[in-house]
Amino acid sequence: FAALITMMERSDIDVNLAEGITYLLSTLMQSDRLSASVIVAKFDDVTSILLRAVQAHAESAICTRHVLLCLSRTMSYVDRNVWANPNTVRVLQAMLVFAVDPRPKVRRTGQAGVVGILKTLAPNVPTIVAECVRLSCRRELDNADVGVMLHVTFRS
């Protein structure tokens, strides 16, 4: 885990290497071989590195999906009091952005991440989370195509 995270810190890695590293990271994090205490202890570092990676390699659906899987798993371990941390809010904002991505697999992974976060926090979702979701919905509605909005409205 530490070696993979250290490799992701490098700014000069190409997209193929980033895809491989993020695949291995997501596989490792989805297994039960990595202790939750390790992820919680390195939460700020891990989320910062993963957010930089998804920003640097956003054009790669493979890299983006696996980073979102890692972020989802990381978020499943955080306590409610961590929502005061700016990195936690940035992770949610990234998930919300990718939840409406035009690439189906990326969109599905982003949506699953948001649902996972909300399920973890239910029934009392912190105000900052509700506000992030509200702002994301507002942004999407403001940028939406009117024809698509009418279609969705009349089908409901």
N, C-alpha and C positions, 0 to 999 in steps of 0.2 A: 504494500500500500504506500509506504513512505517513498519507495523508489519511483513508483508511478507518478505520485504527486510531485515529486522533485523534477521529474522529466517534463511534466506539464507546466512547470514554472518557467521553463526556458521559452524565450520569445522567438527563437529562430527555428522552431520545429515546423516542418511542412505538414500539409493537410493529411497525407497518408499516414505519417507517424502519429499525428494527433488522433486520427480515427482508430488506429491500433491501440494506443494508450487508453483512450476513453472507453473502448470496448472492454479491455482488460479490467479497467477500474470499475465499470458498471457490473461486470460479471462478479468481481470480487465483493463489491458492496452488496449485491443482491444475495450472495451466499451468506450463510451464518458463520463463516470463518473469521469475519472481521468484527471485533468487539465494538459494541455501541459506545463504550467509554472512550475508545480511540477517536471515533468520529466527533463525539461531543467535545473532547479536549482540544481538538484541532479544528473546531467548527469555523472560526473566522478565516483561518488560513485556507482550509479546503474550499469553502464557498467562494472566497476571493479568487483563488486559482481557477476554479471551475467557471466562474462568471467571466473571467478574462478569456478563458479558452473558448467559450461559446461565442463571445464577441469576436475573437480573432478568426474563428473557423465557422461562422454562422452559415456560410454558403454550402457547407458539407452537411447533408441530412444525417449521415451516419454519426458524425461527431456531435452534432446538435442533439440527436436522440439520446445518445449515451451520456452526454453531460446532463441532460434533463433527468435521466434515470438516476444518476448519481446524486443530483440535487434533491430529487424526491426522497431518496433513501436517507439522505442527510437530514432533511426536514422532518422525517418521521421520528427522529430521536430527540428533537429539541423540546424544551419545556415552554410553558406559556410565557414565562418571564423573559424569554429570549427575544420576544417580539419588539422590545425596545431597541434591539441591536439593528443598526442600519443594514448590515449584510442580510439579515433575515428578511427584511422588507424587499431588498433588491432581488433576492431569490424568488419571492412571490411575484414581483413585477416581471421578472424574466419568464416565469411560468405562464403568466397571463398573456404576455406578448406572443409566446410560441403556441398558446392554446388556440390562436386564430391564424396560425401560419398556413400558407397555401399548400404546403407539402403534407399529404395525409398522415404519414407516419409520425412526423414531427408534431403535427397538430394533436393527434391522438395521445402522444406521450405527454405533451404539455397539459392537455385537459385532464389526463389521469393524475398528473402531479398536483394540479389545483384541487381536484376532488380529494386526493389523499391528504392534502394539507387541511382542507375544510373538515374532513371526517375526523382527523386527529384533534382538531380544536372544538368540535361540536360537543355540547350544545351551546356553549358560551363563547362565540367567536370574538376575539379582541377587536376593539373599535378600529385599530389601524389596519387590520386585515379587511374588514368590511369596507373601509374607505378606499383601500387599494383596488378591491374588486369593483366598487362603484365607479371609480375614476377610469378603470380599464374599460368597463362597459360604456361609459359616456364617450370615451375616445373612439371606440369602435362604432358607436352610433353616429358620431359626428363625421366619421370618415367613410361611412357605409354608402353603397350605391343605392339610390332611391328605389330602383326596380327590384333589387334583391330584398330590400326592407318591405316593400309592398307584398311581394311574394310570401315572405315569412309571415307577415301580419294576416293575410287572408287565409293562409293554410292552417293557422293555429286553431 
